[in-house]
Amino acid sequence: MEATELTTIVSQCAANDPSLTSVYICYCAALRSEGAMQSLVEALQKNTCVTSLSVVHCGLDDALATQLAEVVRSTQTLVEVDLSRNKIGNEGASALAKALAENESVRTLDLGTNKIGDVGATAIAHALAKNETLWRLHLQRNAVQSFGAEALARALKKNASLVALNLRNNELLDDGASELAKGLRVNKGVTYVDVGSNKILDYGLKMMAIALRDNPNLTRVVWDDNTADDTRILKALLKFERRNQEKCRAKFVQAARLLGVSQVDQYIVVDRELGSQSWRDKAVYTGKDLAFVRDLGEVEVLTSNPLYTEDVAKLILSYVDYRFRFKSN
């Protein structure tokens, strides 16, 4: 992205242009120039129209992330914040965590492919224990180890808002995975967790299977590309996962029919936060959280229905999450 494009975005944000609801800044070296980030922060703090902020592949370091944290702290309109594929370390993550603890609007936070490590993950965990609005947390590719996983496990015992947690491609071992599983056993909100491409052995996977057995709300655990190979444990995990998915689908059908969607199997559930997979090529963005889209393009906008509550939205998100993977791995 050229400097002139960044200047245009900042100007639109500062003017509170209603046509600009999503800010996407990618490969923008100009953002690291003196005063550029501060100008963006000040513009966003004045803005009430932007709901999605993505600053990716921009080389953000701790200092720049700390500046952006002020936007997260003060915003009442941002729903999605994507700061993935940068160079944010534990100091930047800690600043964002403090802001998240005070935030009441952000539903998705993506810090994937940064350098937050255990210290940053622990700071995020402390915020998660206080935050009541975040639905999705992406921490993939961040060198998170056992200490960070244990902190997240403690947070899961208190947090009731989170629906999905992505810890793919970290450095989780059996001890970290088992502690995480203990948190998932008692958590009431998380339905989807991705711990694929770590270093988890059979014991860690066994604990995940027990979490699935004891928590019917947990519908999918992605565990591929680990070193566990005990076929009995894998079969048990799949058994409990399928049982929970069947329960989730039954609840989903009930909720869908309550919302007036009678022929559920003819519809695709569209989650605007998921990536552009081929199954969703005909999706219609509503500017809201979710919608039903038929193959012919007919749309049921759920948020226009008075029965569409936050609990129903989370239920449908859980149905989406166990069937489809996250947008960023």
C-alpha positions in Angstrom: 0.0 0.0 0.0 1.3 3.4 -1.0 1.6 6.4 1.3 -1.1 8.2 -0.6 -3.6 5.4 0.0 -2.9 5.5 3.7 -3.4 9.2 3.7 -6.8 8.7 2.0 -7.9 6.1 4.6 -6.8 8.4 7.5 -8.7 11.3 6.0 -11.9 9.2 5.6 -11.7 7.9 9.1 -11.1 11.4 10.5 -14.1 12.7 8.5 -16.2 9.8 9.8 -17.1 8.8 6.3 -20.1 6.4 6.6 -19.1 4.6 3.4 -16.0 3.4 5.1 -16.8 0.6 7.5 -13.8 -1.7 7.0 -10.2 -0.5 7.1 -7.6 -2.8 5.5 -4.0 -1.8 5.6 -1.5 -4.3 4.2 2.2 -4.2 3.3 2.3 -0.5 4.2 5.8 0.7 5.1 4.5 4.2 5.3 2.7 3.3 8.5 6.1 3.0 10.2 7.1 6.5 9.2 7.1 9.2 11.9 3.7 10.4 13.0 1.8 8.0 10.6 0.5 5.6 13.2 -0.5 8.5 15.6 -2.5 10.1 12.8 -4.3 6.8 12.2 -5.0 6.3 15.9 -6.4 9.8 16.3 -8.6 9.4 13.2 -10.0 6.0 14.4 -10.7 7.4 17.9 -13.0 10.0 16.4 -14.6 7.5 14.1 -18.0 5.8 14.7 -18.5 4.0 11.4 -15.5 1.6 11.1 -16.4 -1.9 12.4 -13.4 -3.8 11.1 -9.7 -2.9 11.3 -7.0 -5.0 9.7 -3.4 -4.0 9.8 -1.4 -6.9 8.4 2.1 -7.5 7.0 3.1 -4.0 8.1 6.0 -4.8 10.4 4.2 -3.5 13.5 6.5 -3.7 16.5 5.7 -3.3 20.2 5.7 0.5 20.1 3.3 0.7 17.2 1.0 -2.0 18.7 1.0 0.0 21.9 -0.3 3.0 20.0 -3.0 1.0 18.3 -4.0 -0.4 21.7 -5.4 3.0 22.5 -8.0 2.5 19.7 -9.0 -0.9 21.1 -9.3 0.7 24.6 -11.6 3.6 23.5 -13.6 2.1 20.6 -17.3 1.4 21.0 -17.8 0.4 17.3 -14.9 -1.9 16.3 -16.1 -5.6 16.1 -13.1 -7.2 14.4 -9.4 -6.3 14.9 -6.8 -8.2 12.8 -3.1 -7.4 13.6 -1.8 -10.7 12.3 1.5 -11.3 10.4 3.5 -8.5 12.1 6.3 -8.3 14.6 4.4 -7.7 17.8 6.1 -9.0 20.9 5.1 -9.4 24.5 5.1 -5.7 25.3 2.8 -4.9 22.4 0.6 -7.9 23.3 0.5 -6.7 27.0 -0.7 -3.2 25.9 -3.4 -4.8 23.7 -4.4 -7.1 26.5 -4.9 -4.2 28.9 -7.0 -2.4 26.3 -9.0 -5.6 25.7 -9.8 -5.9 29.4 -11.7 -2.6 29.1 -13.2 -3.1 25.7 -16.9 -4.0 25.2 -17.3 -4.2 21.4 -14.6 -6.3 19.8 -15.8 -9.9 18.9 -12.7 -11.1 17.0 -9.0 -10.4 17.8 -6.4 -11.9 15.5 -2.8 -11.7 16.7 -1.7 -14.7 14.7 1.9 -14.9 13.3 3.5 -12.5 15.7 6.1 -12.9 18.5 4.0 -12.6 21.6 5.3 -15.8 23.3 4.3 -17.0 26.7 4.4 -13.6 28.3 2.1 -12.0 25.7 -0.3 -15.0 25.8 -0.4 -14.7 29.6 -1.3 -11.0 29.4 -4.0 -11.9 26.9 -5.3 -14.6 29.3 -5.6 -12.1 32.1 -7.7 -9.8 29.9 -9.8 -12.8 28.8 -10.7 -13.5 32.4 -12.2 -10.0 32.6 -13.5 -9.5 29.1 -17.2 -10.4 28.4 -17.6 -9.7 24.7 -14.8 -11.4 22.8 -16.0 -14.4 20.7 -12.9 -15.4 18.7 -9.2 -15.3 19.6 -6.5 -16.2 17.1 -3.0 -16.8 18.6 -1.6 -19.2 16.0 2.2 -19.1 15.2 3.3 -17.2 18.3 5.7 -19.6 20.0 3.3 -20.1 22.9 4.4 -22.9 25.2 3.2 -24.5 28.4 3.2 -21.4 30.6 1.0 -19.5 28.2 -1.3 -22.4 27.7 -1.7 -22.8 31.5 -2.6 -19.1 31.8 -5.2 -19.4 29.0 -6.6 -22.5 30.8 -7.1 -20.5 34.0 -8.9 -17.8 32.0 -11.2 -20.3 30.3 -12.4 -21.4 33.8 -13.7 -17.8 34.3 -14.6 -16.6 30.8 -18.0 -17.3 29.3 -18.0 -15.3 26.1 -15.3 -16.9 24.0 -16.6 -19.3 21.3 -13.4 -20.2 19.4 -9.7 -20.4 20.2 -6.9 -20.8 17.7 -3.6 -22.0 19.1 -2.4 -23.7 15.9 1.4 -23.9 15.1 2.7 -23.0 18.5 5.0 -25.0 20.8 2.4 -26.8 23.0 3.5 -30.0 24.7 1.6 -32.5 26.7 1.6 -30.5 30.0 0.3 -27.3 28.3 -2.4 -29.3 26.3 -3.5 -31.1 29.4 -3.9 -27.9 31.4 -5.8 -26.3 28.5 -8.1 -29.4 28.4 -8.8 -28.9 32.1 -10.0 -25.4 31.4 -12.1 -26.6 28.5 -13.8 -29.2 30.6 -15.5 -26.5 32.7 -15.8 -23.7 30.2 -19.4 -23.0 29.1 -18.8 -21.1 25.9 -15.9 -22.5 23.7 -17.1 -24.8 21.0 -14.1 -24.9 18.8 -10.4 -25.1 19.6 -7.5 -25.6 17.2 -4.3 -27.1 18.6 -3.0 -28.6 15.4 0.7 -28.5 14.4 2.0 -28.5 17.9 4.1 -31.1 19.8 1.3 -32.8 21.7 1.7 -36.5 22.5 -0.9 -39.1 23.5 -1.5 -37.9 27.1 -2.3 -34.4 26.0 -4.7 -35.7 23.3 -6.2 -38.0 25.9 -7.0 -35.0 28.1 -8.6 -33.3 25.1 -10.8 -36.3 24.6 -11.9 -36.2 28.2 -12.7 -32.5 27.8 -14.9 -33.4 24.8 -16.5 -36.2 26.9 -17.3 -34.0 29.8 -18.2 -30.8 28.0 -21.1 -31.3 25.5 -20.7 -27.6 24.3 -17.3 -28.4 22.8 -18.0 -29.6 19.3 -14.6 -29.6 17.6 -10.9 -30.0 18.5 -8.6 -29.7 15.6 -5.5 -31.8 16.5 -3.8 -32.7 13.2 0.0 -32.6 12.7 0.8 -33.5 16.3 2.8 -36.5 17.3 0.0 -38.4 19.1 -0.6 -41.8 17.5 -2.6 -43.9 20.0 -5.6 -45.1 17.8 -7.8 -45.8 20.8 -7.5 -42.2 22.0 -8.1 -40.8 18.5 -11.2 -43.0 18.2 -12.5 -41.8 21.6 -11.9 -38.1 20.6 -13.8 -38.6 17.4 -16.6 -40.4 19.2 -17.2 -37.6 21.7 -16.7 -35.0 19.0 -19.4 -36.5 16.8 -21.8 -36.9 19.8 -21.4 -33.2 20.6 -21.8 -32.2 17.0 -25.1 -34.0 16.7 -26.3 -32.2 19.8 -25.1 -28.9 18.4 -26.8 -29.5 15.1 -30.1 -30.4 16.8 -29.9 -27.1 18.7 -29.0 -25.3 15.5 -32.0 -26.7 13.6 -34.2 -25.7 16.5 -32.9 -22.1 16.6 -33.1 -21.8 12.8 -36.7 -22.9 12.7 -37.4 -20.5 15.6 -36.1 -17.8 13.3 -38.4 -18.9 10.5 -35.9 -20.9 8.4 -37.9 -24.1 7.9 -35.7 -26.0 5.4 -32.4 -25.8 7.1 -30.5 -28.2 4.8 -31.1 -25.9 1.8 -29.2 -23.1 3.4 -25.5 -22.4 4.0 -24.7 -20.6 7.2 -22.6 -17.5 6.4 -20.2 -16.1 8.9 -18.7 -12.9 7.6 -15.5 -13.5 9.6 -14.5 -16.7 7.8 -12.3 -16.7 4.8 -13.2 -16.8 1.1 -13.6 -20.5 0.7 -15.3 -21.8 -2.5 -18.4 -22.9 -0.6 -19.1 -19.3 0.3 -18.5 -17.7 -3.1 -22.2 -16.7 -3.4 -22.3 -15.4 0.2 -24.0 -12.0 0.8 -22.3 -9.8 3.3 -25.0 -8.2 5.5 -22.8 -6.0 7.6 -24.1 -8.1 10.6 -22.7 -11.2 12.3 -24.5 -14.0 10.4 -27.0 -14.8 7.7 -28.5 -17.7 5.9 -27.8 -17.8 2.2 -29.5 -20.2 -0.2 -27.8 -21.4 -3.4 -30.0 -19.1 -5.4 -28.9 -16.1 -3.4 -32.0 -15.8 -1.1 -30.9 -14.3 2.2 -32.4 -14.5 5.7 -30.8 -11.6 7.7 -30.9 -13.0 11.2 -30.3 -9.7 13.0 -33.6 -8.3 11.7 -35.5 -11.0 13.6 -36.5 -10.1 17.2 -35.8 -13.6 18.3 -32.1 -13.3 17.2 -30.3 -13.1 20.5 -26.7 -13.2 21.4 -27.2 -16.8 22.6 -28.7 -17.8 19.2 -25.8 -16.1 17.4 -23.2 -18.0 19.4 -25.1 -21.3 18.8 -25.0 -20.7 15.0 -21.3 -19.7 15.2 -20.6 -23.0 16.9 -22.3 -24.9 14.1 -20.2 -23.0 11.6 -17.0 -23.5 13.5 -17.1 -27.3 13.8 -17.9 -27.6 10.1 -15.4 -25.2 8.7 -11.9 -24.1 9.7 -10.6 -20.7 10.7 -9.6 -18.2 8.0 -6.0 -18.1 9.1 -3.9 -21.2 10.1 
